[in-house]
Amino acid sequence: MRIVDIQEKTVSIASDIRNAYIDFSKMTVSVLALHTDVIRDGRPVVGYGFNSNGRYAQGALLRERFIPRIMAADPKRLICKDENNLDPFRIWDVMMANEKPGGHGERSVAVGVVDMAVWDAVAKIEGKPLYRLLADRYRGGKADERVFVYAAGGYYYPGKELGELRVEMQGYLSMGYRVVKMKIGGAKFQEDIRRIECVLGLVGEGERLAVDANGRFDLPTAVAYGKAMARFGLRWYEEPVDPLDYASHAELARGYEGALATGENLFSFQDARNLLRHAGLRPDRDILQMDPALSYGLVEYLRMQEALKAQGWSPRRCIPHGGHQFALNLAAGLGLGGNESYPFVFAPFGGFADSTRIEDGYIGLPKTPGIGFEEKSKLIDLIRSLFG
Amino acid sequence: MRIVDIQEKTVSIASDIRNAYIDFSKMTVSVLALHTDVIRDGRPVVGYGFNSNGRYAQGALLRERFIPRIMAADPKRLICKDENNLDPFRIWDVMMANEKPGGHGERSVAVGVVDMAVWDAVAKIEGKPLYRLLADRYRGGKADERVFVYAAGGYYYPGKELGELRVEMQGYLSMGYRVVKMKIGGAKFQEDIRRIECVLGLVGEGERLAVDANGRFDLPTAVAYGKAMARFGLRWYEEPVDPLDYASHAELARGYEGALATGENLFSFQDARNLLRHAGLRPDRDILQMDPALSYGLVEYLRMQEALKAQGWSPRRCIPHGGHQFALNLAAGLGLGGNESYPFVFAPFGGFADSTRIEDGYIGLPKTPGIGFEEKSKLIDLIRSLFG
């Protein structure tokens, strides 16, 4: 068996939202199709992958470095020992040949896109949903049948702040979400506090609201927000400071009793391990949001899970960034704490299978082999239109 | 005044060398020309930039994100308040708009290429060599007239190990270098020790030999090498472990009394600051090798220098990776400890002005305005052939 072809395209996911750090008016993603010569249901198996929002498409790195390395490799170096499936770990090693250590950005996205397509193909070849395959391989067969999801949004609406914010949040609740997340740090302090109080008025309790500063604050500002928000008992306080400023996280964790969340802008096992080692985070409450689609894929995410375990963290503390079906499969298969969801943006890459519904803040997964893209009609239609 | 055009090209710097981590058979660099409408000596000023070896060309990121942002900006946002020159800091902010925090790799190279061209243009417009401009702006006018350089090489020669290694090292000494650096970690332990002893036999004392493991070792191996090499009194022991594994650096520094060196694979102020905070390095001996051409340019390198100062480090502890004229100007202008040099590889991007010679391990700089590319005939000929 072998990989016959790998195609990639860049697609716009521009939207008019902005967080405290960037706007998304020129945001793009890479989409990839990995064609094999394995026949299932009368057709060759094709795996699909894409990256999540926030870090731009990586077509050139895919075309110049990662796809050529795979296509130039002896096909035997890309498959399992018993030769009945692709081996994501061996493919990963082939991709990362002649890449120096350190500098984990951009290329981590390109590799993540390929890795997603590889796992989609592997699960299709094995005839199982990916979450079931992962549970069988890594969790003694035990999969979660439903996964906690929360609605990420709470954007700024210049000129019609609280009214639009309330409409947006009410929408999430009526869709079945129990926990919502909103942006902070894009307005003045007092206005942010008013916005939080407004949403709390809707959801009722702090446990149902998370806030996200997108790494914008310096330490004194982060501490000031923490002090002002302490009384709300929020679900978590996300990316208070620069994602690599471990010392400031540690300082903040010494004073803020509620949960902190971070990790969506750490793209390697080494960076995630540094977070655990140096950021003073607390395994009994804090949330880790590393996104496999941006950080060298599931192969690297499994290394992160090993590092977590070694430092006494449960996989339940992980709720990946990204809002895609890939991370949803990881959550159900590896027993993570949940998954992000963006109900209104980044379509059709964000979101879940058409047949699944949010119920009381949880969602199930379809039984189709692979990641389940074929169960999300707008996404699979787009993918098929890209690759003819 | 304004930027009229920015052109970029990818150039191969393939070579048959390999270190303990990668081979360089497909290595590329980006070269960039930044055209202004400022006239000096009867011609419009053009600044040139490129990235150093090891991390590949970044043409697509330049074309898709960084160059369009500059060209789309109001020209007034790119120049100094008194409107007589470009402002590298303002240009940097324009380039990094809509880039999320964290993930410092690849894009740090693209931004570094542009930043080099900007500083070349700024110094040409001011009519000074860059090192003199930097000394005037940041060091009260005091520039070093000569800079310590060392010859980096000491590659593996399969089948004819010690003989070829001796020839290579003898070549560096006869060119005027006093300190040489060789690779370790690409062979078995005992063979590496023999190779070190062979080169020590040539250079005479440990102070004249550095060794480079290119981040390949795990901690036990790094410690074992350190113990075996302690008696040699080497100049430094470079990249013993993964560049982001600060805890292992700290453990190694507790036991190895000689100097450690690292930093060439840390590409941001945040990563460099983490190294200073968490890696247990010693300001009285260890060497920091961050390379401005790979890490968001001189604008970011100045931030790193601030972080160093805040933690009690002298700029003399910095000897940048890369072997290019840009870092040589920074060394002379900011008072760094020296600069790397690759006498036999990465030409014509590596190396210094034709008129300058290595004498007793030091080199001077030409008086031409800018970085001095026009004083290196093979380089400027190549650059001009690329951009017509």
Contacts between the chains, C-beta under 8 A, distances in Angstrom:
chain1	res1	chain2	res2	distance
A	21	B	100	5.9
A	21	B	101	6.5
A	22	B	97	7.6
A	22	B	98	4.3
A	22	B	99	6.8
A	22	B	100	5.7
A	23	B	98	5.9
A	25	B	98	7.8
A	26	B	98	6.8
A	54	B	100	5.5
A	55	B	100	6.6
A	55	B	103	6.4
A	56	B	64	7.5
A	56	B	65	6.8
A	59	B	60	6.9
A	60	B	59	6.9
A	60	B	60	2.9
A	60	B	61	7.3
A	60	B	64	7.8
A	61	B	60	7.4
A	61	B	106	7.1
A	64	B	56	7.5
A	64	B	57	8.0
A	64	B	60	7.8
A	65	B	56	6.8
A	97	B	22	7.6
A	98	B	22	4.3
A	98	B	23	5.9
A	98	B	25	7.7
A	98	B	26	6.8
A	99	B	22	6.7
A	100	B	21	5.9
A	100	B	22	5.7
A	100	B	54	5.5
A	100	B	55	6.6
A	100	B	214	7.7
A	100	B	215	7.6
A	100	B	265	5.9
A	101	B	21	6.5
A	101	B	214	7.9
A	101	B	215	4.3
A	101	B	242	5.2
A	101	B	243	5.6
A	101	B	244	7.5
A	101	B	265	5.7
A	102	B	105	7.3
A	102	B	215	7.2
A	102	B	242	7.4
A	102	B	243	4.0
A	102	B	244	5.8
A	102	B	265	3.0
A	102	B	266	6.1
A	102	B	267	7.2
A	102	B	271	7.9
A	103	B	55	6.5
A	103	B	104	6.8
A	103	B	105	3.0
A	103	B	106	7.0
A	103	B	108	7.1
A	103	B	265	5.8
A	103	B	267	5.2
A	103	B	294	7.7
A	104	B	103	6.8
A	104	B	104	7.9
A	104	B	105	5.5
A	104	B	244	7.8
A	105	B	102	7.3
A	105	B	103	3.0
A	105	B	104	5.5
A	105	B	105	4.0
A	105	B	106	5.9
A	105	B	107	6.4
A	105	B	108	7.5
A	106	B	61	7.1
A	106	B	103	7.0
A	106	B	105	5.9
A	106	B	106	3.4
A	106	B	107	5.7
A	107	B	105	6.4
A	107	B	106	5.7
A	108	B	103	7.1
A	108	B	105	7.5
A	214	B	100	7.7
A	214	B	101	8.0
A	215	B	100	7.6
A	215	B	101	4.3
A	215	B	102	7.2
A	242	B	101	5.2
A	242	B	102	7.4
A	242	B	270	5.9
A	243	B	101	5.6
A	243	B	102	4.0
A	244	B	101	7.5
A	244	B	102	5.7
A	244	B	104	7.8
A	244	B	268	7.4
A	244	B	270	4.0
A	244	B	271	6.4
A	244	B	274	6.3
A	245	B	270	6.4
A	245	B	273	7.9
A	246	B	274	6.5
A	246	B	277	7.7
A	246	B	278	7.2
A	247	B	277	5.7
A	265	B	100	5.9
A	265	B	101	5.7
A	265	B	102	3.0
A	265	B	103	5.8
A	266	B	102	6.1
A	267	B	102	7.3
A	267	B	103	5.2
A	268	B	244	7.3
A	270	B	242	5.9
A	270	B	244	3.9
A	270	B	245	6.3
A	271	B	102	7.8
A	271	B	244	6.4
A	273	B	245	7.8
A	274	B	244	6.3
A	274	B	246	6.5
A	274	B	274	6.9
A	274	B	278	7.4
A	277	B	246	7.7
A	277	B	247	5.6
A	277	B	278	7.7
A	278	B	246	7.2
A	278	B	274	7.4
A	278	B	277	7.7
A	278	B	278	5.3
A	294	B	103	7.8
